[in-house]
Amino acid sequence: MYPAQVGYYKPDSVNEALDFLEGNEAKVLAGGQSLIPMLKLRILKPRYLVDIGDLGELSFIREGETTSIGATTRHRELASRKIPGLEIIQETASKVGDIQVRNMGTVGGSLSNADPSADYPALFTALDATMVIRSRRGTREVKAGEFFKGAFTTALEPSEVLEQVKVKAFKGYRQTYKKLVRRAGDYALVGLALLLKMEAGEVKDVRIAFTGVRDRPHRPLEAENALKGTKLSDSDISKATELAVAGVNPPSDSRGSSSYRREVMKRLLRNTLEEMRREG
Ligand SMILES: Cc1cc2nc3c(=O)[nH]c(=O)nc-3n(C[C@H](O)[C@H](O)[C@H](O)COP(=O)(O)OP(=O)(O)OC[C@H]3O[C@@H](n4cnc5c(N)ncnc54)[C@H](O)[C@@H]3O)c2cc1C
């Protein structure tokens, strides 16, 4: 199906994009990997597209105690860059879609799109990232935990652009992103971002976030709290896995039932914690 007729505007700067977004019935276009299919299916019918995909101003990775990633940074760039203390970003990016999707898709597009099965929303929720949002009125910051409001819904207003995402380094943490898919290149049936810091044989800190199990990333704080201070015994891990799924009612669809997804959540968390325990 072809999209409905739509106007196209290519700004030379973020300020020009923001000027155009104000007062026009327009949608930001970044990598087009999610937006173009939605236009073709006529789920969305904006009057204009504002193409920020090539704005160099928004394409950067600035490493430091806090790393800043510009919104139009491609998945490919993140997949080829090991950021000290944030190695999980490279691992996650390399598991997004296939090579074509990683070449075109952007970090800002994925976060703004807020697909309940996407990988970055869970990743950046586990990392407690800060979203930097810009409009003609100025800049505001929103924590990942507040940014994702529901399926395909975020704290962004129509006249705002996600400018960058900021993340603190998690030095000394074991970190991994696990994803169960039915076919290579698929969205996650369930995905898990896990960061764990051990000190003197005990869990000093842990961050857990799932994707694919509800309308937004699921961060089970009770499971995290239950693990802190433990030695990661079998019973500590069992208790945490039960707490991680408590009250979660994952969706059922052609790829898997709700109860199957709950079981996958438990297995992913248990296996990953056991793996980290073995590594010491
Ligand atoms: C075949 C295929 C497989 C895929 N597999 C996966 C996968 O395994 N895991 C995964 O996580 N994703 C997957 N994706 C989605 C992919 O990661 C997209 O790149 C991403 O969801 C959207 O990024 P984009 O840059 O293409 O954004 P676009 O499609 O251009 O935009 C998406 C939405 O975000 C808005 N937007 C974009 N940038 C901004 C911004 N800076 N500020 C405000 N709003 C903005 C747009 O207006 C639009 O509403 C897949 C996509 C395809 C086509």
The ligand as an SDF file (V2000), in Angstrom:
LIG
                    3D

 53 58  0  0  0  0  0  0  0  0999 V2000
   12.3690   -5.4330    9.6200 C   0  0  0  0  0  0  0  0  0  0  0  0
   12.5460   -4.6260   10.9020 C   0  0  0  0  0  0  0  0  0  0  0  0
   13.0380   -5.2720   12.0180 C   0  0  0  0  0  0  0  0  0  0  0  0
   13.1870   -4.5570   13.2100 C   0  0  0  0  0  0  0  0  0  0  0  0
   13.6640   -5.2140   14.3030 N   0  0  0  0  0  0  0  0  0  0  0  0
   13.8320   -4.5420   15.4560 C   0  0  0  0  0  0  0  0  0  0  0  0
   14.3510   -5.1990   16.6070 C   0  0  0  0  0  0  0  0  0  0  0  0
   14.6980   -6.3830   16.6010 O   0  0  0  0  0  0  0  0  0  0  0  0
   14.4560   -4.4710   17.7520 N   0  0  0  0  0  0  0  0  0  0  0  0
   14.1190   -3.1460   17.8150 C   0  0  0  0  0  0  0  0  0  0  0  0
   14.2420   -2.5450   18.8760 O   0  0  0  0  0  0  0  0  0  0  0  0
   13.6500   -2.4960   16.7340 N   0  0  0  0  0  0  0  0  0  0  0  0
   13.5110   -3.1560   15.5610 C   0  0  0  0  0  0  0  0  0  0  0  0
   13.0500   -2.4900   14.4560 N   0  0  0  0  0  0  0  0  0  0  0  0
   12.7400   -1.0410   14.5630 C   0  0  0  0  0  0  0  0  0  0  0  0
   14.0080   -0.2130   14.2900 C   0  0  0  0  0  0  0  0  0  0  0  0
   14.8740   -0.3020   15.3990 O   0  0  0  0  0  0  0  0  0  0  0  0
   13.7180    1.2630   14.0220 C   0  0  0  0  0  0  0  0  0  0  0  0
   14.9160    1.8170   13.6300 O   0  0  0  0  0  0  0  0  0  0  0  0
   13.2130    2.0990   15.1470 C   0  0  0  0  0  0  0  0  0  0  0  0
   12.1020    1.5670   15.7850 O   0  0  0  0  0  0  0  0  0  0  0  0
   12.7770    3.4590   14.6620 C   0  0  0  0  0  0  0  0  0  0  0  0
   13.8900    4.2200   14.3870 O   0  0  0  0  0  0  0  0  0  0  0  0
   13.9590    5.1480   13.1200 P   0  0  0  0  0  0  0  0  0  0  0  0
   15.1820    5.9780   13.2700 O   0  0  0  0  0  0  0  0  0  0  0  0
   13.8440    4.3260   11.9180 O   0  0  0  0  0  0  0  0  0  0  0  0
   12.7040    6.0990   13.3470 O   0  0  0  0  0  0  0  0  0  0  0  0
   11.5100    6.5070   12.3810 P   0  0  0  0  0  0  0  0  0  0  0  0
   10.8850    5.3030   11.7930 O   0  0  0  0  0  0  0  0  0  0  0  0
   11.9540    7.5680   11.4320 O   0  0  0  0  0  0  0  0  0  0  0  0
   10.5300    7.1730   13.4520 O   0  0  0  0  0  0  0  0  0  0  0  0
    9.8520    6.4000   14.4010 C   0  0  0  0  0  0  0  0  0  0  0  0
    8.9650    7.3000   15.2630 C   0  0  0  0  0  0  0  0  0  0  0  0
    9.7680    8.0980   16.1280 O   0  0  0  0  0  0  0  0  0  0  0  0
    9.5700    9.5030   15.8500 C   0  0  0  0  0  0  0  0  0  0  0  0
   10.9170   10.0940   15.9590 N   0  0  0  0  0  0  0  0  0  0  0  0
   12.0380    9.6420   15.3510 C   0  0  0  0  0  0  0  0  0  0  0  0
   13.1130   10.3210   15.8030 N   0  0  0  0  0  0  0  0  0  0  0  0
   12.6430   11.2340   16.6820 C   0  0  0  0  0  0  0  0  0  0  0  0
   13.2630   12.2210   17.4990 C   0  0  0  0  0  0  0  0  0  0  0  0
   14.6080   12.4020   17.5260 N   0  0  0  0  0  0  0  0  0  0  0  0
   12.4810   12.9930   18.2900 N   0  0  0  0  0  0  0  0  0  0  0  0
   11.1340   12.8260   18.3090 C   0  0  0  0  0  0  0  0  0  0  0  0
   10.4900   11.8760   17.5820 N   0  0  0  0  0  0  0  0  0  0  0  0
   11.2410   11.0980   16.7920 C   0  0  0  0  0  0  0  0  0  0  0  0
    8.9520    9.5720   14.4730 C   0  0  0  0  0  0  0  0  0  0  0  0
    8.1560   10.7270   14.3200 O   0  0  0  0  0  0  0  0  0  0  0  0
    8.1120    8.2910   14.4720 C   0  0  0  0  0  0  0  0  0  0  0  0
    6.9120    8.5010   15.1700 O   0  0  0  0  0  0  0  0  0  0  0  0
   12.8670   -3.1680   13.2630 C   0  0  0  0  0  0  0  0  0  0  0  0
   12.3750   -2.5270   12.1210 C   0  0  0  0  0  0  0  0  0  0  0  0
   12.2210   -3.2300   10.9540 C   0  0  0  0  0  0  0  0  0  0  0  0
   11.7150   -2.5200    9.7270 C   0  0  0  0  0  0  0  0  0  0  0  0
  1  2  1  0
  2  3  1  0
  2 52  2  0
  3  4  2  0
  4  5  1  0
  4 50  1  0
  5  6  2  0
  6  7  1  0
  6 13  1  0
  7  8  2  0
  7  9  1  0
  9 10  1  0
 10 11  2  0
 10 12  1  0
 12 13  2  0
 13 14  1  0
 14 15  1  0
 14 50  1  0
 15 16  1  0
 16 17  1  0
 16 18  1  0
 18 19  1  0
 18 20  1  0
 20 21  1  0
 20 22  1  0
 22 23  1  0
 23 24  1  0
 24 25  2  0
 24 26  1  0
 24 27  1  0
 27 28  1  0
 28 29  2  0
 28 30  1  0
 28 31  1  0
 31 32  1  0
 32 33  1  0
 33 34  1  0
 33 48  1  0
 34 35  1  0
 35 36  1  0
 35 46  1  0
 36 37  1  0
 36 45  1  0
 37 38  2  0
 38 39  1  0
 39 40  1  0
 39 45  2  0
 40 41  1  0
 40 42  2  0
 42 43  1  0
 43 44  2  0
 44 45  1  0
 46 47  1  0
 46 48  1  0
 48 49  1  0
 50 51  2  0
 51 52  1  0
 52 53  1  0
M  END
$$$$
